Structure formats: structure tokens, C-alpha cells
Amino acid sequence: MRIGVGRLWHEANSFSVSVTDLAEFEAREWVRGEAAPGLYAGTATEPGGALSWAKARGDVELVFSRCASAAPAGPVVQAVLDRVVAEIAGEPAFEKLDGLYLSLHGACIGTDDLDPEATLLKALRRRFPDLPIVASFDMHACICDDLVACLNGATVYRTYPHVDMDKAAASALEMLARMMETGCRPRVLLRTIDRVLPSFNMRTDFPGPMREIEDLAQAASREKPGAPLLAAYPFASFGYADVPATNAGVLVTCEDDEAGARLADQVAAEMLARQTAFRPDLPPASALIAGRPWANGRRIALLEPSDNPLSGGIGDTPGLFAAGLDGAVPEGTVFAFFCDPDLVTRAHAAGVDAVLDVTLGGRLDERFGAAVPCKAVVRAVTDGRFRNVGPMERGMTVNLGPTALLEVGPMRVIVTTGCQSPNDHGYFHLHGIDLAGVPLLLAKAKNHFMAAFADAFDEIHHCETPGPAMADVSQLPFRHVPRDRLTLKEDQRET
């Protein structure tokens, strides 16, 4: 079996002042053809999962086209997207394929095209009208009818934190192999619920509404050979993508439209019934710090999801940092992080032990708070490179660009060139920080943080601050998403 593989993975926050250009892709994943296996082999990513699946089968040749991934941020510069779409859709090596697999995020946005993934799939379907095509998606995808009309099969991450990226790829490829072996051509049904489910209460690593929905969807699915294919994959959508397709729902791959429609309706109803369980209720950062939860010797992590880079945060909002300075945090506190390339350059030029007058935060967008003036001591500088050791994207090399570790009062502050979440122990080891000795960590992170650090602290809390991914989305200026879709209501169905 000869299977084509392409990848476009980016989650765009419409309310970020940043844009994502080619440099951001080159810093994370920008490979094509024979270079792809060398980057992805042995990693817990979708292309890594595809390579492992093909090796286990033994009868599969994977033909890689462009694989492009950048850390979530603002919309992607249109010329970059146009290049990716043209390269994958027109890939010369895709001649004489038996099937095609795409690793997509589902929430990519261009500076002009609000749905570039649908644009890519429509171009591929025009070129290959009869080829079986499958795709895998992030749980926070924004999926439209035009996109699913191009697919014969689809999977979505079932875990949050997303530690099953490789499994989502393998499941999609199993569907594809079934199509190639039997000649069946399933279709994908889309059901949306006219709601966007916030991700704060969406973790699946302990009991909660999304785990219940996933369990129900899996129990009702039939993906093993011997029966008609029927596979349900819920998705929550991405609440910071201001596009018409921002809407939670379920994708059902089916050979029997009637059975698929029943399953799609069932899962959608279960999602609606649980919608209020996703409603966030985050205390202000100042209130959490005022409670001094570290005072009894417990080790605490306070997370600032409103500026979490994996939700499109910009690494620039000062809310949590300012609350820490005002709240007399304990000596040895670590703040991760600010993204400030110019400050990193200054720190590298000045050298270790240099004293600098700096401003932190508020560099890119003063809507979320003014810059904080400080006196800082340079404690370390690094090249910003490490390899993930935790369960999420395990084995992938991370490039933060040059970084600096500054000492500001009782805090050590990590400052980076690139904007990426501190979700792996390697992030801290790079800067000589042993979290076992840190009484308080203040981090621009969210639920993915739990994959590596759930057992590293006595307590982990999320707090609310102003930012491009704040829990209170009513403060964000949506234009394309109806306000009612962002409001969670009690289930109105008759009982």
C-alpha cells in the first residue's frame, strides 16, 4: 500500500496581535519528503504515529509531502499557507497513491483565508476524486461541512492533555487501510451543537464531562474489522478562533448513513446535556496569591491560561507577574515566562551577573496590562534547545531561540525568543532549574501542563488574568461567532 502523508498543524487565536510567519514553522516543523522520517521517528506525534503504524504493518510505503507545524499564535501569513497548500495539493510524489492521510489541527486561520484546511482538502479532492482520504484533528478543531465532504474518514484526539496524537494518526490510518483492502468508501458526518465548549474543565485524565462524552462515543463506535465501520469522535472547537466554523460537535465516520446519523445525534445530545459542566470559574491571580497557599510548606503551581501559548497566547501579558510582585511571593519562585527577543539579546550581550533595568510584559499589547519596570540580574543564558522528555510530544526537539534567566526580587524569570508553553521538564532543566526545590511556580500554561507536572506539585491552580485566551470570552471582540454560541445554558430538552 502506498499512502501519501501531509501535515498542516497550527491553532490560530484571532485576538492575538501576533501573526505566524515562515520563521515560526521553521523553528518547529518544516520538512518535506525524505527529511520527514528523520524528524518524526520515535516521537509521540501524528507523523511519528504514522511511521510506527507503517513499520508494524510491514506492507506500507509512506510518501511524505510538506509537513508544517508552528506553535499556536495569531493567524498565519497567507503566503505561507498558500505555499503549504500548493506543495501538498500538487505534490509530484503523490502520483499512483492508494490512499492519503493528512495530519491537521482544524483551527488554522490565514490572514485572508479563514479555513485553509478546507481549502487544502478541496484542492486534494479535485485532484483525486476517487482516492480514499482520511485526516486526524485536534480536539479543539473548527470543522465545516465543506471540509468533511472531502473526507472518507476522520479521527480526533481523545485525550486532554493531548497524549494520544500518535494514536489518532494510527486510528485514521487503520480506517484508510480498511478502505484500500475492501474497496469500501465510508463518509464523514458532522453534527454541531451550536455551542463552543471552554477547555478549562475538559481534561480527560480524571473524571469529568469530556471523559464521559469520550467514553460514550467510544462505547458506541465500531472500528474493528468484521462489522460496518462506525466511529464517533467528539470535538470541542477552539473558543478563540473568530471564524464561522467555531462550533463544538462530533465527527462520525460510517458506512451506513442511517446508523451514522443516529450515533452523531446521540453524541451531540450528550454534549449539549453536559455543556454547563464546562463553564469555567477561575479566581483572580491576586486572590490566589493573597491566600499564600505555599505558607504551610506545600509546593504550588499557579497557571495563567489567558496567555497560554498553546491557546494562542503571546507570552507578554503582565497580570500574573505583577500579582506575584505585589503579593510577596516566596524566595525561589520561578516565573515562566516572557517572550521578549530584544531583552534576551540584551541579556546575552551583558553576560551573567550583569544588572539591567528592564520592563517585563506589555510589550506587544497594552490592552491586557502595562509593562512592569524592574531591576534584573542575569543569572543564565542558553541557546534555547532541548528535547521533550514528558508524555506529550515525547522525543520532539524544542527550539525556544536564545533565552535568559533573570532574577527579579524573589523570582527567577525565564525570558525567551520564541513563544512556547513551559509544558515539559526539559524547559526548566535547560535553565538549571530543579522544580523539586521551587516553592511556587507561576506559569503561562493550561491543561497540557498536567501531562508532565500533575505529580510534581502539591497543588496546581488556574487563575484568571486579562489576556487573549481569557476565560471570560465576553470581553473579546468576536465578529464571526454568535454570542449565543459562547454562552453555556442548562439543557432545555424534555425529560
N, C-alpha and C positions, 0 to 999 in steps of 0.2 A: 504494500500500500504506500502510495506517495502522497504525503499530506503537506500542504503549504501552511506556513505559520507567519503571522504578522502581529504586531503589538503597538497599540496606542493607549498609553495609560497616563492619564492626568485628570485631576479633580480641580475644577476652577471655582473660586469664590468670586462672585460678581461684585462684592463690596470691598475687595482688596484694591489698594491703589497701585499694586504691582502688576506687571504683565510678565508672561513667561516666554522667554526667547530661546533661541537655539542653545545658548550657553548653559541654560538650566537643564536641558536634555543631555547635553554633552557631559555635564557634571554627574549625571545619574545613570542613564542608559541611552546610548545612541550607537547601535550596532546594526549590521546588515549581513546577511548571507553567512559565509563560513566563520565569521568572527563571533556569531551569536552563541554557539555551544560553549566556547571558552569562557564567556562571561557568566552563563547561567547554570552550567553543570553543577549539580550538588547543592543548589540553592532552593530555599522554600518559597519560590516564586512561580508564577504561571509557566514561563518558559522552562524553568527548572523542572516543574512537574511534567511538562510535555516530554522533556528529554528522558526523565526516569520512566515514564509510561512507555515510550517507544523502545527503550532498552529492554524493559521487561517483556514486551510483546515479541521482539525479535524479528518481526516481519514488516517493520515500518521504516520508511525513509522520511525524515522531516526536512522540508525545504524552507529555509528561513528567508524572509524578506526583511524590510526595515522593522526593527524593534526599538521603540522610542518611549521613554518614560521620564517624567520630571516630577519633582516634589510638588504637591499641591500648592497653588498660589493663585494669582489673578489669571484672567483669560490668556490664551496662547496667541502670540503674534500670528496673524493669519497666513503670512508667507511660509512660516514653519509648518503649519497644518497642511497647507496646500502641497508642500513638498512631501510630507509623510503620506498623504492620501495618494498622490501621484505615484510615489515609489511602490507602495503596496498594491494599489489597484492595477498598475501597469507592469508589475514585476515580470521580467522576461523568464525567470526561472520557474514561474508558475504554469508554464505550459505542460500539458499532459498530467495534471494532478488528478488524484482520485477523490480528494476532499480538501477542505480548507478550514483551518482553525484560527480564530482571532482572539487575542488577549486584549480586552477592552476594559476601561474603567466604567464608562457610562455617564460620567459627569464632566466630560471635557467640553470646554466652550472656547470658541475662537473670538478674536476681536471683531470679526464680521459674521462668521457662521456660528449660530447658536447651537447647532447639533452636528459637529463634524464627524462623529462616529456613524450617524445615519448617512451622511454624505459618502463616507468610505464604503459602507456596506452596499449602498445603492450602486456605486460605481463597480464594485466587485460583482454584484448580481447582474448588471448589464453585460459584463464581460463573460460571466459564467452562468448563464440562465438555468442550467440543469445540474450544476455541481452541488453536492451537499455541503452546506456551510454551517458551522457552529461557532459559538462565542461564549466566553466566560466574562462575568461582570463583577464589579464591587457591589457590596450590599447597599451602597449609597449612590446608586445609579439613577439617572433621569432618562426614562426609556419611552420612546414614542412609537406609534403604530407603523410609521414608515420603516423604522429600524427592524422591528420584529418580522415585518413582511418579507425581509430578505433572508431570514434565518430558518434553518431546519431543526436547530436545537440550541438550547441556552442553559447555562448554569450560573449561579451566583454564590459568592462566599456564604457559607452557613455559620461562620463564627465571627464574633466581635469581642475582643481583638481578632483581627483577620489572620489567623494562624493556619488557615486551610487554603491559601492561594494555590498551592501546588495541587491539592485535591480537586479544586474547582476545575482546573485545567484537565486533570486526568478524567474526571467525570464527563466533561464535554467531549473529550477525545474518545471515550468509550461509546458515547452516543454516535459519534461520527463513524467509528469502526463498524458499529452495527448497521448503519445505513449503507456503508460500502459493501459489506458482506452479504446483506439480504436484499439490497435494492429498495428498501423502504424509504419513504421521504416524509418524515413527520413534519408538523408545522409548530410554530410557537404562538400561543395565545397570550395576550396581555390583558390583565384586569387591573385597573387602578381604583383607588378608594377615595379620591378627592381630598386627601389629607397628606401632609408631609410629617413623618414621624421623627421627632427630635432624637438624636443619638445618645443623649446623656444617660438614659435608663435602658439602653439597648444591649448591654453586654450579655453574651451567651455563656460565659464561663461560670455563672451561678444562676439560680432560679430567677426568672423574670419574664416579662411579656414576650420578648423576641425569642427567647429559648422555647417558650410554649408554642409559639407560632411555627418555629422551625421543626419542633418535634411533631406537630400535627401534619405539617407539609410532608415531612419525610415518611411518616407512617402511612400516609395516603398515596405515596408515589410508588411506581413500579418501574425500576430501572434495570432489573436483572433480565437476562435472556429468557425466553420461554413464554412471555406474555407481551401484548402490545405495550409499547413504551408510553409511560405516563409519569412525568416528573415535574413537581412543583417547586419553584424557587422564589420565596418572598424577597422583596427588596424595599428599603425604607425611603429611598430618594435622598437628595442632598439639599438640606434646608437653606444653603447659602448660594445656591445656583438660581439666579433670577432668569429662568427660561420657562417657556410654556410647558415643557415636559416634566417639570419638577412635581412629582406626584408619586406617592408610595403605591405598591401593588404587588403583583405576583406574575411570574412568567411560568407558563405550563407548556412543556414540550409533549406532544401527544400524536399518536397515530389515529385515534378515534376522536373526532371533534366533539361529539356529544359528551363523552367521558371527560375530555379535557375541560370543556366549559363547566361541567358540574364541579370539578376539582378547583378550577380557578375561582368560581363563585364561593365555594366553601372556604378557601383560604382567605379571600378578600373579606368575607364576613367576619372571620375570626380576628383579622387585623383591626377592622372597624370596632369590634366589640372591646378590644383592649387599648384603644387609642389613648385614653386618659392616663393609662399606666406609664406612658412615655413622657408625660408632661414634666419638664424639669423644674426643680425648686432649689436653686443654688444660693447659698448665703453670700453676702458681700465679702470680699477678701479682708477688709478691715475688721469685720466682725469675727471671722475665724481667727485672725492673728490676735485680736484683743483677748480672746479666750485662752491664749497661751497653752495650747494642748501639749506642748513639749515640756511644760514645767515639772511634770512628775517623772521625767526621765524617758518618756516614750518618744520614739523616733517617728517623725511626721513628714509626710509629703503633701504639699498644697499645690494643686494643679490649676492652671489658668486656661481653660478651654477656649475662651473668647479670642485668644491669639495663638491657638494651636496650629502649627504649620500644616498638619495633616487634615485640617479643616479649611486650609487656605489662609491661615494667619500670616502675619508679616514679620513676626519677631521684633516688634517695635513698640507695642503698647506698654505704657509705664505703670498701669494700675496696680499690679501685684507687687512690683518692685517698690513703688512709692509706699504702699501699705506696709511692706517689710521694714523700710527705713523708719517710718513713723511709729511702728509697733515694737521697737526694741527687741528684735529677734535675737536668738542666742548666738554667741560666738561660734564660728564654724558653719553657719548657714551657707548653703550654696544656692545661687540663682542661675537657672538655665532657661533662657539665655537671652541675649540681644543680638540681632543681626545688624552689624554696622561695619561694612568693609573699610571705611575710612579710618575708623577708630582702631581696627585691627592693624592697619598699615602703620598708624602712629605708634602703637604698642611695639610692633616688631622693630621699628626704627629706633625707638627709645631704649629698648632692651629690658631685661629682667631687673627688677628693683627700682626702675625709674618711677617717678611720681608725676602723674598727669592730671591736669584739670580737664574734666570731661563732662559731657551731657549724655544721659542714657535715656533711650526711648523718645518718642515723639519726633523722630527724625523724618519719617515718611508721611505721617498723617496725624495732625493735631486734633482731629475730631475725637480721638479716644484718650486724650490727655496730653499735657505739655511735657516737654523734656525735663529731666531731673538733673540739675547740676551737682557734680560730685568731685571729690578728690580721690584718685585711684592710684594704687600701686600695682605695677605689672609684676605678676608672680610667675607666669609661664607663657611661652608662645609655642605653637605647634603648626604642623603642616595640614592638620585637619582631616587626616585619613585614618580610618580604622575599618575593621570587619565586624559585621553584626555577629554576636555570639548567642543572642536570645532566640526564642522560637519564631518571632515574626521576621520574615525575610532573612532567615538564618543563612549565613555564608556570604551575603552580598557585601561588597566593598562600599563604604560610605565616604563621600568626599565633601566635607564642610567648607573647603577652601581654608586658607590660613586662619588660625584662631588665636585668641589671647585669653588668659585667665587673669582677671583683675581682682584686687582686694579693695572693697569699699566698706569702710567701717567693719561691722562684724561679718560681712558677707564676702564670699568668693563668687565672682560674676564671670560666667563664660560669655565671650563675645565672638561671633563667627562672621565669616564672609558669606556663606550660603545659609539659607533659611530652612533648617530641617529639625524635626522634633527630637528631643532627648529621650528616645524610647528604648535604648539599648545600653547595657553596662559599658560597652566599648566607648560610648560617648564620654563617659566620666573617666574611665581608665586613661583615655587619651590625655586628659588634663591632670593626671596624677591624683585623682580624687577617689578615695575608698569610701563608698556610701555607707559602709558599716560604721564609720566614725562621724557621720553627718547627723546632727540632731534635727535639722529642719531643711528640707529641700523645697524650693519654690520653682516650679517648672511650667513652661509653656507647653502643655501636653493635655491629653484627654484619655479616653478609654484604652487606646493602644498601649499606653504606658504600663497597663496592668499585665501585659503578656510577659514582660521581663521582670517587673518590680512588685508584683502583688504580694510576695512574701518578704520583700526587702525592708518594709516599714511596718511599724505597729498600727498606724492609721494613715489612710490616704483619702483626702477630701478634694472635691471640686469646688471652686468658688467663682462668683460672677464678678467680672470687671468689664468696662467698656472695651469693645473690640469687634473686628469684622466677623467673628463667629460667636457672638454672644448668645446666651440662652434666650434672652428677650428679643426675639426677631422683630417684634413690633416697632423697634427703634430703627430698623434697617429699611432703606427706601426701595422696596420692591416695585417693579413696573409690570412684569410679565406673569407673576404668580398671584392669583386672587387671595386677598387677605383671609378669606374664609377657609382656604385650604391650609393655612398655617395655624388655625385655631382648633384645638382638640376639644371634643364635646363628648358628653355622655352618650352612649349608644342609644339610638332612638328606635331600634327595631322592637316590634311587638314580642312579648314573651308569653 
